[in-house]
Amino acid sequence: MTEQRGSAGWLVGIDVGGTFTDIIGLDRATGEIRDGKVLSTKEQEHGVLEALAAIGVEPAEVAEIVHGHTVGINALLSRAGAKTALLATRGHRDLLDIGRMHREFGDRFYDPTWLRPHQERPIVHRRDRIGIPERIGYDGTELLALDEDAVRAAGRDFAAQGVEAVAVCFMNSYRERGHERRAAEILAEEIPHAYVQTSDLYPVTKEHERTTTVALDAYVGPAVVGYLRRLTVALEERRFGGTLWIMTTNGGVATVQDAGKAPVFQLVSGPVGGVTGSLQLARESGKRNLLTMDVGGTSTDVAAIVDAQTPLTDLWTLETGLTLTLPLVDVESVGSGAGSIIGPNALGQVAVGPKSAGSNPGPACYGRGGTEATLTDACLLLGVLQPDLFANGRISLDVEAARAALARTGEQWGLSALELAEAAYQIACEDIAAKIRTISVYRGLDVREFALLPFGSAGPMLADRVARILGLHTVVVPSTPGQFSALGLLQSDLRITRAQSLMVPLTVDNAETVEAEFAAMEQSLTEELAAQGVELDGLAFDRAIFAMYRGQTWDNRLPLAPGPLTEDRVPGVVADFHAFYQDSYGFSAAEIPVVVSTLEVTAVIPRPNKVPSTAAEQGESLLGERDLRVPGSGETTSVPVHVRERLAAGEVVNGPAIVSEKFATTVVLPGRRARVDADRLLIIENQD
């Protein structure tokens, strides 16, 4: 790692969500753990400082900060990014609109007036996309020289229009990037203050996805780079002398210098941190198959962990028509979060989300000016949330404000406040269960072989009901679920991913060529990390290929075992591809040659920041009994409320019951029990 200030002993993970900013800190010398939660702020660097203050740690005392933020995704979803232009090969400026001709299923599938979200709210307006005379062939040869005068003229035009960022993405530039790089140099001369990005970012095939990725990076680049700069300055002004790591989409952290080169790789850094923490839990607990369920204030993120391995993909569809290609932990989202607003969907039915009350004004029960009913208001009225225990007692919830908001919203369906609260709770659980099926059942996984791992402050209060809907036997609630993503950030390794498209048959004759490309990429990554001042102890490389059958246009990612790709290994890799294809699609074609489209290398440096489990607090765990509208039963009954921090290993809580902790609430349904295991995990399962 980079050099640390000797007196600094704290390791800190900070995850910014749509409603709350979560923080967890570990004192390296004493093993002390502190966690906290503050409302997210518009200028997220202020929220970071407030989070540090919430756990009583000064920046000067911190050796490392691992940070996941939402600056880029917020700018993208709200269309508040930079004024962006695109340089494309002449004749191809409409790649962003044409895409793959996909359209979303649903109630508007047959609507002739439907437009892709990008067409309704363009990332780059068509008038700001310029076709440049140039052309690189499929094999990397120059078919038409770059028209530098056209690039210069476009740059002057962009400068006159106040363009803040420019994306440059030419046809087949993944094979030869000279034209893009020269265009970027010219743009830097003509509009020196603009942010310019090329497909050096991730030079792979799939022209639409590559163009989209570069365009989105340009769109969010100024906001993210500006934020990282402001955050760095704010910390340095408070004598922070340690290392600032940024969580990225590939499941690892990057230095702030490297992160600033590719802001698009930070779009979902918070949810990825949760998956990283889940992987650590899977490996330590022995529960190697997990379905994760991260319920935040604005959405729920889900992932499937099989045999404690990172679920990775190279494609991510942000919106219909906006699909990126980048190294990404395979996380999917649904707009059902704790702050999601209850209202009618397109068919007039009760829906939860995707619109959210956020942190300002927040749910009606927060008393911060919010008037719209949310899932949090529903859970409060049901008795799932306790008004005096919420957020460790720092936020007092207003039950009557929640009741009034739910009553107003329920009038349109003739539902009382309590009836709407029940409906909203059930709908949110059904929506989350449906999204979990898309990353499990629909991919051939047997959910009976998995446990459900809920986190985020709202995850445990929905989890047992979601598990029942899915037919899962076990729910595993981690310690400090409200800060679990921040904990995952703290435990993440450094991971830097690079890719290069190649397009060669996977044969013994080409083994030397492929291995030479892999070796060159690894050498480049080593030099890059060394130049950033990163200590290279423990440096290792993960390799993968993207391959397809000859004649196909779509490839699949296949991880490779460690070691050089020698001639004698090629037949085994080919056999692995056939087996993968059989498992994934139900058939294979061993008679057709396999083509390698892309090589991927990830540099990994371990960060051994194991967070020890804490002992149970002294005192009686049972607070008393309170009324709960038991989810799915339609009945209100008095149930025991236990304090999670006071439950010792081996203790059992029989349902129906509520287990409350500082920043989360767990509901245990009738016929179920929650027991505390040796690692202080709360295991919910059927009563014997």
C-alpha positions as CSV (number, residue, x, y, z in Angstrom):
1,M,0.0,0.0,0.0
2,T,1.0,3.6,-0.2
3,E,2.9,5.1,2.8
4,Q,0.7,5.9,5.8
5,R,1.1,8.5,8.6
6,G,2.6,6.6,11.5
7,S,0.1,7.9,14.1
8,A,-3.0,7.1,12.0
9,G,-4.6,3.9,13.1
10,W,-8.2,3.9,11.8
11,L,-9.4,2.0,8.8
12,V,-12.8,3.4,7.6
13,G,-15.4,2.3,5.1
14,I,-17.9,5.0,4.0
15,D,-20.9,4.1,1.8
16,V,-23.2,6.8,0.5
17,G,-26.7,5.8,-0.2
18,G,-29.8,7.6,-1.5
19,T,-31.1,8.3,2.0
20,F,-28.3,7.5,4.5
21,T,-24.5,7.6,4.5
22,D,-23.1,4.5,6.4
23,I,-19.8,4.3,8.1
24,I,-17.8,1.7,9.9
25,G,-14.4,2.1,11.5
26,L,-11.7,-0.3,12.8
27,D,-8.9,0.8,15.0
28,R,-5.9,-1.3,13.9
29,A,-4.2,-1.1,17.2
30,T,-7.0,-1.9,19.6
31,G,-9.5,-3.8,17.4
32,E,-12.2,-1.3,18.4
33,I,-15.1,-1.1,16.0
34,R,-17.4,2.0,15.6
35,D,-20.3,2.3,13.3
36,G,-22.7,5.1,12.4
37,K,-25.3,6.4,10.0
38,V,-26.1,10.0,9.0
39,L,-28.5,11.4,6.4
40,S,-26.9,11.7,3.0
41,T,-26.1,15.2,1.8
42,K,-26.3,16.8,-1.7
43,E,-22.6,17.6,-1.6
44,Q,-21.4,14.2,-0.6
45,E,-18.0,15.3,0.7
46,H,-19.9,17.0,3.6
47,G,-21.7,13.8,4.4
48,V,-18.3,12.0,4.5
49,L,-17.0,14.5,7.1
50,E,-20.3,14.2,9.0
51,A,-20.0,10.4,9.1
52,L,-16.5,10.6,10.5
53,A,-17.7,13.0,13.2
54,A,-20.6,10.6,14.0
55,I,-18.1,7.9,15.1
56,G,-15.8,10.4,16.8
57,V,-12.8,10.0,14.4
58,E,-10.8,12.9,13.1
59,P,-9.4,12.6,9.5
60,A,-5.9,12.9,10.9
61,E,-6.4,9.7,12.8
62,V,-7.3,7.7,9.7
63,A,-4.8,5.5,7.8
64,E,-7.2,4.4,5.0
65,I,-10.6,5.4,3.8
66,V,-12.5,3.1,1.4
67,H,-15.3,5.0,-0.2
68,G,-18.4,4.1,-2.3
69,H,-20.4,7.1,-3.6
70,T,-23.4,7.8,-5.8
71,V,-22.3,11.0,-7.5
72,G,-22.1,9.4,-11.0
73,I,-25.3,7.4,-10.8
74,N,-27.2,10.4,-9.3
75,A,-26.1,12.6,-12.2
76,L,-27.1,9.9,-14.7
77,L,-30.5,9.0,-13.3
78,S,-31.5,12.7,-12.8
79,R,-29.9,13.7,-16.1
80,A,-27.8,16.3,-14.3
81,G,-24.5,15.4,-16.0
82,A,-22.2,17.5,-18.2
83,K,-23.2,18.9,-21.5
84,T,-21.7,16.2,-23.6
85,A,-20.7,15.7,-27.3
86,L,-19.7,12.6,-29.2
87,L,-17.2,12.1,-32.0
88,A,-18.0,9.0,-34.0
89,T,-16.9,7.5,-37.3
90,R,-18.8,9.2,-40.1
91,G,-22.1,7.4,-40.7
92,H,-22.2,5.9,-37.2
93,R,-23.3,8.8,-34.9
94,D,-26.7,7.2,-34.3
95,L,-25.3,4.1,-32.5
96,L,-26.6,5.5,-29.2
97,D,-30.2,5.6,-30.5
98,I,-30.3,2.5,-32.7
99,G,-28.6,0.2,-30.2
100,R,-29.7,-3.4,-30.3
101,M,-33.4,-2.6,-31.1
102,H,-34.4,-3.8,-27.7
103,R,-37.6,-2.5,-26.0
104,E,-38.8,-3.1,-22.5
105,F,-41.6,-5.6,-21.8
106,G,-44.6,-4.4,-19.7
107,D,-47.7,-2.4,-20.1
108,R,-46.2,-0.2,-22.9
109,F,-44.8,-3.1,-25.0
110,Y,-47.4,-2.5,-27.8
111,D,-47.5,1.3,-27.4
112,P,-46.4,2.8,-30.7
113,T,-45.5,6.1,-29.0
114,W,-43.0,4.5,-26.7
115,L,-39.4,5.8,-26.8
116,R,-36.3,4.5,-25.2
117,P,-35.4,6.5,-22.1
118,H,-32.3,7.8,-23.8
119,Q,-34.4,9.1,-26.7
120,E,-36.7,10.9,-24.3
121,R,-33.9,12.2,-22.1
122,P,-30.7,12.0,-24.2
123,I,-27.3,11.6,-22.7
124,V,-25.9,13.2,-25.9
125,H,-28.3,15.1,-28.1
126,R,-28.1,14.2,-31.8
127,R,-27.1,17.7,-32.7
128,D,-24.0,17.2,-30.5
129,R,-22.9,14.0,-32.2
130,I,-20.5,14.6,-35.1
131,G,-19.3,12.0,-37.7
132,I,-15.6,12.2,-38.5
133,P,-14.1,10.8,-41.7
134,E,-11.8,8.0,-40.6
135,R,-12.0,4.2,-40.6
136,I,-10.1,1.3,-39.0
137,G,-10.7,-2.1,-40.5
138,Y,-11.7,-5.2,-38.4
139,D,-8.0,-6.3,-38.4
140,G,-6.7,-3.0,-37.2
141,T,-5.5,-1.7,-40.6
142,E,-6.2,1.9,-41.5
143,L,-8.7,2.1,-44.3
144,L,-9.3,5.9,-44.2
145,A,-6.9,8.3,-42.5
146,L,-8.3,10.5,-39.7
147,D,-9.5,13.9,-40.9
148,E,-7.8,16.1,-38.4
149,D,-9.3,19.2,-39.8
150,A,-12.8,17.8,-39.2
151,V,-11.9,17.0,-35.6
152,R,-10.5,20.5,-35.0
153,A,-13.6,22.1,-36.5
154,A,-15.8,20.0,-34.3
155,G,-13.7,21.0,-31.3
156,R,-14.2,24.7,-32.1
157,D,-17.9,24.1,-32.5
158,F,-18.1,22.4,-29.2
159,A,-16.2,25.1,-27.5
160,A,-18.6,27.7,-28.9
161,Q,-21.6,25.7,-27.6
162,G,-20.2,25.4,-24.1
163,V,-19.6,21.6,-24.3
164,E,-18.1,20.3,-21.0
165,A,-17.2,16.8,-22.0
166,V,-16.5,14.9,-25.2
167,A,-16.7,11.2,-25.9
168,V,-14.6,9.8,-28.7
169,C,-15.5,6.4,-30.0
170,F,-14.5,5.2,-33.5
171,M,-15.3,2.0,-35.3
172,N,-13.0,-0.9,-34.6
173,S,-10.7,1.3,-32.5
174,Y,-10.3,-1.6,-30.0
175,R,-7.9,-3.0,-32.6
176,E,-6.0,0.2,-33.3
177,R,-6.5,3.3,-31.1
178,G,-4.3,5.8,-32.9
179,H,-7.2,7.7,-34.4
180,E,-9.0,8.1,-31.1
181,R,-5.9,9.2,-29.3
182,R,-5.0,11.8,-31.9
183,A,-8.5,13.1,-31.9
184,A,-8.3,13.5,-28.1
185,E,-5.1,15.4,-28.5
186,I,-6.7,17.8,-30.9
187,L,-9.7,18.3,-28.7
188,A,-7.5,19.1,-25.7
189,E,-6.0,21.9,-27.8
190,E,-9.3,23.3,-28.9
191,I,-11.3,22.9,-25.7
192,P,-8.6,22.5,-23.0
193,H,-11.1,22.7,-20.0
194,A,-13.4,19.9,-21.3
195,Y,-13.3,16.4,-20.0
196,V,-12.3,14.0,-22.9
197,Q,-12.7,10.2,-22.9
198,T,-11.9,7.6,-25.5
199,S,-12.5,3.9,-25.7
200,D,-9.0,3.4,-24.1
201,L,-11.4,3.2,-21.1
202,Y,-12.3,-0.4,-22.0
203,P,-11.3,-1.2,-25.6
204,V,-13.5,-4.2,-26.5
205,T,-15.9,-5.2,-29.2
206,K,-19.6,-4.5,-29.3
207,E,-19.8,-1.1,-30.9
208,H,-23.0,0.0,-29.4
209,E,-22.1,-1.0,-25.8
210,R,-18.6,0.5,-26.2
211,T,-20.0,3.8,-27.5
212,T,-22.5,3.9,-24.7
213,T,-19.9,3.3,-22.1
214,V,-17.6,6.0,-23.4
215,A,-20.5,8.5,-23.7
216,L,-21.7,7.8,-20.2
217,D,-18.2,8.2,-18.8
218,A,-18.0,11.6,-20.5
219,Y,-21.5,12.5,-19.2
220,V,-20.7,11.8,-15.5
221,G,-16.9,12.4,-15.7
222,P,-16.8,16.1,-14.7
223,A,-19.2,15.5,-11.7
224,V,-17.2,12.5,-10.4
225,V,-13.8,13.9,-11.0
226,G,-14.9,17.2,-9.4
227,Y,-16.3,15.3,-6.4
228,L,-13.1,13.3,-5.9
229,R,-11.1,16.5,-6.1
230,R,-13.3,18.3,-3.5
231,L,-13.3,15.3,-1.2
232,T,-9.5,15.0,-1.4
233,V,-9.1,18.7,-0.6
234,A,-11.6,18.6,2.2
235,L,-9.8,15.7,3.9
236,E,-6.4,17.2,3.4
237,E,-7.6,20.4,5.0
238,R,-8.4,18.3,8.0
239,R,-4.9,16.8,8.0
240,F,-5.8,13.4,6.5
241,G,-2.5,11.9,5.4
242,G,-3.6,8.3,4.6
243,T,-4.8,6.6,1.5
244,L,-8.2,7.3,-0.1
245,W,-9.5,4.2,-1.9
246,I,-12.5,4.3,-4.2
247,M,-14.8,1.2,-4.7
248,T,-15.3,0.2,-8.4
249,T,-17.7,-2.0,-10.3
250,N,-15.3,-4.9,-10.5
251,G,-15.6,-5.7,-6.8
252,G,-12.3,-4.1,-5.7
253,V,-10.9,-0.8,-4.8
254,A,-8.7,1.5,-6.9
255,T,-6.5,4.4,-5.9
256,V,-8.2,7.8,-6.2
257,Q,-5.8,8.6,-9.1
258,D,-6.8,5.5,-11.1
259,A,-10.5,6.0,-10.2
260,G,-10.4,9.5,-11.7
261,K,-9.4,8.1,-15.1
262,A,-12.7,6.1,-15.4
263,P,-15.6,7.5,-13.5
264,V,-18.1,5.2,-15.2
265,F,-16.5,2.3,-13.3
266,Q,-17.9,3.9,-10.0
267,L,-21.6,4.0,-10.9
268,V,-22.6,1.2,-8.6
269,S,-19.7,1.2,-6.1
270,G,-22.0,1.0,-3.0
271,P,-23.9,-2.1,-4.0
272,V,-20.7,-3.8,-5.1
273,G,-19.3,-3.2,-1.6
274,G,-22.2,-5.2,-0.2
275,V,-21.4,-8.1,-2.5
276,T,-17.8,-8.0,-1.4
277,G,-18.8,-8.2,2.2
278,S,-21.1,-11.1,1.3
279,L,-18.3,-13.0,-0.3
280,Q,-16.2,-12.6,2.8
281,L,-19.1,-13.9,4.9
282,A,-19.6,-16.8,2.6
283,R,-16.0,-17.9,2.9
284,E,-15.7,-17.4,6.7
285,S,-19.1,-18.9,7.6
286,G,-19.1,-21.9,5.2
287,K,-22.5,-20.7,3.7
288,R,-21.1,-20.6,0.2
289,N,-24.3,-20.2,-1.7
290,L,-26.1,-16.9,-0.9
291,L,-28.7,-14.7,-2.5
292,T,-28.0,-11.2,-1.3
293,M,-30.7,-8.6,-0.7
294,D,-29.4,-5.0,-0.1
295,V,-32.4,-2.8,0.8
296,G,-31.5,0.8,0.9
297,G,-33.6,4.0,0.9
298,T,-34.3,4.2,-2.8
299,S,-33.9,0.6,-4.2
300,T,-33.0,-3.0,-3.5
301,D,-29.9,-4.6,-5.1
302,V,-29.7,-8.4,-5.4
303,A,-27.0,-10.8,-6.5
304,A,-26.3,-14.6,-6.5
305,I,-23.1,-15.9,-4.9
306,V,-22.3,-19.4,-6.0
307,D,-19.6,-21.4,-4.1
308,A,-18.3,-18.1,-2.6
309,Q,-17.2,-16.8,-6.0
310,T,-17.6,-13.2,-7.2
311,P,-20.5,-13.0,-9.7
312,L,-19.0,-11.1,-12.6
313,T,-20.4,-9.9,-16.0
314,D,-19.2,-7.5,-18.7
315,L,-22.6,-6.0,-19.6
316,W,-25.0,-3.9,-17.5
317,T,-28.2,-2.4,-18.8
318,L,-28.8,0.8,-16.9
319,E,-32.0,1.7,-18.8
320,T,-33.6,0.1,-21.9
321,G,-31.3,1.2,-24.7
322,L,-28.4,2.1,-22.4
323,T,-26.2,-1.0,-22.0
324,L,-22.6,-0.6,-20.9
325,T,-19.7,-3.0,-21.3
326,L,-17.4,-2.9,-18.4
327,P,-16.0,-5.3,-15.7
328,L,-18.9,-5.5,-13.2
329,V,-20.1,-7.4,-10.2
330,D,-23.4,-8.9,-11.4
331,V,-25.9,-6.9,-9.3
332,E,-29.5,-6.1,-10.4
333,S,-31.8,-3.5,-8.8
334,V,-35.5,-3.0,-8.3
335,G,-37.0,0.3,-7.2
336,S,-38.4,-0.9,-3.9
337,G,-36.5,0.6,-1.1
338,A,-37.4,1.8,2.4
339,G,-38.0,5.4,1.1
340,S,-39.9,4.3,-2.0
341,I,-43.1,6.2,-2.4
342,I,-46.4,4.3,-2.5
343,G,-48.6,5.3,-5.4
344,P,-50.4,4.0,-8.5
345,N,-48.5,2.3,-11.3
346,A,-49.4,2.7,-15.0
347,L,-52.4,0.4,-14.5
348,G,-53.6,2.3,-11.5
349,Q,-52.6,-0.5,-9.1
350,V,-50.8,0.0,-5.8
351,A,-47.0,0.1,-6.4
352,V,-44.0,0.8,-4.2
353,G,-41.4,2.9,-6.1
354,P,-39.5,3.5,-8.2
355,K,-39.8,7.2,-7.1
356,S,-38.3,7.7,-3.6
357,A,-38.6,10.4,-0.9
358,G,-34.8,10.2,-0.4
359,S,-33.3,11.9,2.6
360,N,-34.8,15.3,2.0
361,P,-37.6,15.5,2.7
362,G,-37.7,11.8,3.4
363,P,-40.7,9.7,4.5
364,A,-43.6,11.5,6.2
365,C,-42.7,9.9,9.6
366,Y,-39.3,11.6,9.6
367,G,-40.9,15.0,10.2
368,R,-38.7,16.8,7.7
369,G,-41.5,18.0,5.4
370,G,-42.3,14.8,3.5
371,T,-46.0,14.2,2.9
372,E,-46.0,11.2,0.6
373,A,-46.5,7.8,2.0
374,T,-43.4,5.5,1.8
375,L,-42.5,1.9,2.7
376,T,-40.9,3.2,5.9
377,D,-44.2,4.8,6.9
378,A,-46.0,1.5,6.2
379,C,-43.6,-0.5,8.3
380,L,-43.9,2.0,11.1
381,L,-47.7,1.7,11.1
382,L,-47.5,-2.1,11.0
383,G,-45.3,-2.1,14.1
384,V,-42.3,-3.5,12.2
385,L,-40.4,-0.4,13.0
386,Q,-40.3,1.0,16.6
387,P,-40.5,4.8,16.7
388,D,-38.2,5.2,19.7
389,L,-35.6,2.7,18.5
390,F,-35.1,3.8,14.9
391,A,-31.6,4.7,13.9
392,N,-30.3,4.0,17.4
393,G,-32.9,6.5,18.8
394,R,-31.4,9.4,16.9
395,I,-34.4,9.9,14.6
396,S,-37.8,9.9,16.4
397,L,-40.5,8.6,14.0
398,D,-44.0,10.2,13.9
399,V,-46.6,7.5,13.8
400,E,-49.5,9.9,13.2
401,A,-47.8,11.6,10.3
402,A,-47.2,8.2,8.7
403,R,-50.9,7.2,9.3
404,A,-52.1,10.5,7.8
405,A,-49.9,10.1,4.7
406,L,-51.0,6.4,4.2
407,A,-54.7,7.4,4.7
408,R,-54.5,10.1,2.1
409,T,-52.8,7.8,-0.4
410,G,-55.2,4.9,0.3
411,E,-58.3,7.0,-0.5
412,Q,-57.9,6.4,-4.2
413,W,-58.3,2.6,-3.7
414,G,-60.8,2.8,-0.8
415,L,-58.1,1.4,1.5
416,S,-57.5,2.4,5.1
417,A,-54.1,3.5,6.3
418,L,-53.4,0.0,7.8
419,E,-54.8,-1.8,4.8
420,L,-52.5,0.2,2.5
421,A,-49.5,-0.4,4.8
422,E,-50.1,-4.2,4.6
423,A,-50.5,-4.1,0.8
424,A,-47.3,-2.0,0.4
425,Y,-45.3,-4.3,2.6
426,Q,-46.5,-7.4,0.7
427,I,-45.9,-5.7,-2.8
428,A,-42.4,-4.7,-1.9
429,C,-41.6,-8.2,-0.8
430,E,-43.1,-9.7,-4.0
431,D,-41.2,-7.2,-6.1
432,I,-37.9,-8.1,-4.4
433,A,-38.6,-11.8,-4.7
434,A,-39.3,-11.4,-8.4
435,K,-36.0,-9.6,-8.9
436,I,-34.2,-12.3,-7.0
437,R,-35.7,-14.9,-9.3
438,T,-34.2,-13.2,-12.3
439,I,-30.6,-13.8,-11.0
440,S,-31.3,-17.2,-9.7
441,V,-34.2,-19.3,-10.9
442,Y,-34.1,-17.8,-14.4
443,R,-30.4,-18.7,-14.7
444,G,-30.9,-22.3,-13.7
445,L,-30.1,-22.1,-10.0
446,D,-32.0,-24.1,-7.4
447,V,-32.9,-21.5,-4.7
448,R,-33.4,-24.4,-2.2
449,E,-29.6,-24.7,-2.2
450,F,-29.2,-21.0,-1.1
451,A,-29.6,-18.9,2.0
452,L,-31.0,-15.4,1.9
453,L,-28.5,-12.7,3.1
454,P,-30.3,-9.4,3.8
455,F,-28.6,-6.2,4.6
456,G,-29.0,-2.5,4.4
457,S,-31.0,-1.1,7.3
458,A,-34.3,-2.2,5.7
459,G,-33.3,-5.6,4.5
460,P,-33.8,-7.7,7.6
461,M,-37.4,-6.3,8.2
462,L,-38.5,-7.7,4.8
463,A,-36.2,-10.8,4.5
464,D,-38.2,-13.5,6.2
465,R,-41.3,-12.7,4.2
466,V,-39.2,-12.6,1.0
467,A,-37.7,-16.0,1.9
468,R,-41.2,-17.5,2.4
469,I,-42.3,-16.2,-1.0
470,L,-39.2,-17.8,-2.6
471,G,-39.4,-21.0,-0.7
472,L,-36.0,-20.5,1.0
473,H,-35.3,-22.3,4.2
474,T,-32.7,-20.1,5.8
475,V,-32.1,-16.4,6.3
476,V,-28.7,-15.2,7.5
477,V,-28.7,-11.7,9.0
478,P,-25.1,-10.4,9.4
479,S,-23.9,-8.3,12.3
480,T,-24.4,-4.6,11.7
481,P,-26.5,-5.1,8.5
482,G,-27.2,-1.4,8.3
483,Q,-23.4,-0.8,7.7
484,F,-22.8,-4.1,5.9
485,S,-21.9,-2.4,2.5
486,A,-19.5,-0.1,4.3
487,L,-18.0,-3.2,6.0
488,G,-17.6,-4.8,2.6
489,L,-15.7,-1.7,1.4
490,L,-13.3,-2.0,4.3
491,Q,-12.6,-5.6,3.4
492,S,-12.2,-5.2,-0.4
493,D,-8.9,-6.0,-2.2
494,L,-7.3,-3.7,-4.7
495,R,-8.5,-4.8,-8.1
496,I,-7.7,-3.1,-11.4
497,T,-9.2,-4.6,-14.6
498,R,-8.0,-4.0,-18.1
499,A,-9.3,-5.7,-21.3
500,Q,-8.1,-5.9,-24.9
501,S,-10.1,-7.4,-27.9
502,L,-8.1,-9.8,-30.0
503,M,-10.4,-11.8,-32.3
504,V,-8.3,-15.0,-32.9
505,P,-9.3,-18.7,-33.0
506,L,-8.5,-20.5,-29.7
507,T,-6.0,-23.0,-31.2
508,V,-2.7,-24.4,-30.2
509,D,-1.1,-22.4,-33.0
510,N,-2.4,-19.1,-31.4
511,A,-1.4,-20.0,-27.8
512,E,1.8,-18.0,-28.0
513,T,0.0,-14.9,-29.4
514,V,-2.6,-15.0,-26.7
515,E,-0.1,-15.5,-23.9
516,A,2.1,-12.6,-25.2
517,E,-1.0,-10.3,-25.1
518,F,-1.8,-11.4,-21.5
519,A,1.8,-10.9,-20.4
520,A,1.9,-7.4,-21.9
521,M,-1.3,-6.4,-20.2
522,E,0.1,-7.7,-16.8
523,Q,3.3,-5.8,-17.3
524,S,1.5,-2.6,-18.1
525,L,-0.7,-3.0,-15.0
526,T,2.4,-3.6,-12.8
527,E,4.0,-0.5,-14.1
528,E,0.8,1.5,-13.7
529,L,0.4,0.5,-10.0
530,A,4.0,1.2,-9.2
531,A,3.8,4.6,-10.7
532,Q,0.9,5.4,-8.4
533,G,3.0,4.5,-5.4
534,V,1.2,1.2,-4.6
535,E,3.2,-1.4,-2.8
536,L,3.1,-4.6,-4.9
537,D,3.4,-7.2,-2.2
538,G,1.1,-10.0,-2.9
539,L,0.3,-8.9,-6.4
540,A,-1.5,-11.5,-8.5
541,F,-3.4,-11.6,-11.7
542,D,-6.8,-13.0,-12.5
543,R,-7.3,-13.9,-16.2
544,A,-10.4,-14.4,-18.3
545,I,-11.3,-14.7,-21.9
546,F,-14.4,-13.8,-23.8
547,A,-15.1,-16.4,-26.3
548,M,-17.8,-17.6,-28.8
549,Y,-18.3,-20.1,-31.6
550,R,-17.1,-19.0,-35.0
551,G,-19.9,-17.2,-36.8
552,Q,-21.5,-15.9,-33.6
553,T,-21.8,-12.2,-32.7
554,W,-22.1,-12.5,-29.0
555,D,-19.4,-13.8,-26.6
556,N,-19.3,-15.2,-23.0
557,R,-16.8,-14.6,-20.2
558,L,-14.8,-17.6,-19.1
559,P,-12.4,-17.3,-16.1
560,L,-9.0,-19.1,-16.6
561,A,-7.1,-21.0,-14.1
562,P,-3.8,-19.4,-12.9
563,G,-0.7,-19.9,-15.0
564,P,0.5,-19.2,-18.6
565,L,-1.7,-20.2,-21.5
566,T,0.6,-22.7,-23.1
567,E,0.0,-25.0,-26.1
568,D,-0.8,-28.0,-23.9
569,R,-3.5,-26.0,-21.9
570,V,-5.5,-24.9,-25.0
571,P,-7.5,-28.1,-25.5
572,G,-8.6,-28.0,-21.8
573,V,-9.7,-24.4,-22.1
574,V,-11.7,-25.2,-25.3
575,A,-13.3,-28.1,-23.4
576,D,-14.2,-25.8,-20.6
577,F,-15.9,-23.4,-23.0
578,H,-18.0,-26.3,-24.5
579,A,-19.0,-27.3,-20.9
580,F,-19.8,-23.8,-20.0
581,Y,-22.0,-23.4,-23.0
582,Q,-23.8,-26.6,-22.3
583,D,-24.5,-25.6,-18.7
584,S,-25.6,-22.1,-19.7
585,Y,-27.7,-22.7,-22.8
586,G,-28.5,-26.4,-22.8
587,F,-26.4,-27.3,-25.9
588,S,-22.8,-27.0,-27.2
589,A,-21.2,-27.4,-30.6
590,A,-17.8,-29.1,-30.2
591,E,-17.5,-29.3,-34.0
592,I,-17.3,-25.5,-34.4
593,P,-14.1,-23.7,-33.7
594,V,-14.0,-21.4,-30.7
595,V,-12.9,-17.7,-31.2
596,V,-11.4,-15.5,-28.5
597,S,-12.9,-12.0,-28.8
598,T,-11.4,-10.3,-25.7
599,L,-8.7,-10.9,-23.1
600,E,-9.3,-9.6,-19.6
601,V,-6.7,-9.2,-16.8
602,T,-7.4,-8.1,-13.2
603,A,-4.5,-7.1,-11.0
604,V,-5.3,-8.1,-7.4
605,I,-3.5,-7.0,-4.2
606,P,-5.0,-8.3,-1.0
607,R,-6.0,-5.9,1.8
608,P,-6.2,-8.1,4.9
609,N,-8.5,-6.0,6.9
610,K,-10.5,-8.6,8.8
611,V,-13.0,-7.0,11.1
612,P,-13.4,-9.0,14.3
613,S,-16.8,-9.9,15.7
614,T,-17.9,-8.2,18.9
615,A,-19.0,-9.8,22.1
616,A,-22.6,-9.6,23.3
617,E,-23.4,-6.6,25.4
618,Q,-24.4,-7.1,29.0
619,G,-28.1,-6.9,30.0
620,E,-31.4,-8.5,29.3
621,S,-32.2,-8.8,25.6
622,L,-35.9,-8.7,26.0
623,L,-37.3,-5.1,26.0
624,G,-40.9,-6.1,26.3
625,E,-43.8,-6.8,24.0
626,R,-45.3,-4.6,21.3
627,D,-48.1,-4.9,18.8
628,L,-47.2,-6.1,15.3
629,R,-49.4,-6.6,12.3
630,V,-47.8,-9.9,11.4
631,P,-46.9,-9.8,7.6
632,G,-49.0,-12.1,5.5
633,S,-51.5,-13.0,8.3
634,G,-53.8,-9.9,8.5
635,E,-53.7,-10.2,12.3
636,T,-52.3,-7.9,14.9
637,T,-50.7,-9.6,17.9
638,S,-48.4,-8.7,20.8
639,V,-44.8,-9.9,20.1
640,P,-41.5,-9.8,22.0
641,V,-38.9,-7.2,21.0
642,H,-35.3,-8.2,21.6
643,V,-32.1,-6.2,21.5
644,R,-29.7,-7.8,18.9
645,E,-26.6,-6.5,20.6
646,R,-27.5,-8.3,23.8
647,L,-28.1,-11.7,22.3
648,A,-25.3,-14.1,23.0
649,A,-24.1,-17.0,20.9
650,G,-26.5,-19.9,21.2
651,E,-29.6,-17.8,22.2
652,V,-32.8,-18.5,20.3
653,V,-35.8,-16.1,19.6
654,N,-39.0,-17.8,18.5
655,G,-41.3,-16.1,16.1
656,P,-43.3,-14.1,15.8
657,A,-40.8,-11.6,17.2
658,I,-38.9,-8.5,16.4
659,V,-35.1,-8.2,16.9
660,S,-34.0,-4.6,17.0
661,E,-30.5,-3.3,16.7
662,K,-28.9,0.1,16.3
663,F,-29.5,0.6,12.6
664,A,-31.7,-2.3,11.5
665,T,-34.8,-4.3,12.5
666,T,-35.4,-8.0,11.9
667,V,-38.8,-9.6,11.7
668,V,-39.1,-13.3,12.6
669,L,-42.4,-14.8,11.3
670,P,-44.6,-17.3,13.1
671,G,-43.3,-20.9,12.8
672,R,-39.7,-19.6,12.5
673,R,-36.9,-19.1,15.0
674,A,-33.8,-16.9,15.0
675,R,-30.7,-18.3,16.7
676,V,-27.3,-16.6,17.2
677,D,-24.4,-18.7,16.0
678,A,-20.8,-18.6,17.0
679,D,-20.0,-15.8,14.6
680,R,-22.8,-13.7,16.0
681,L,-24.8,-14.2,12.8
682,L,-28.6,-14.3,13.2
683,I,-29.8,-17.5,11.5
684,I,-33.6,-17.6,10.8
685,E,-35.0,-21.0,10.1
686,N,-38.0,-23.2,10.7
687,Q,-38.8,-24.2,14.2
688,D,-38.2,-27.8,15.0
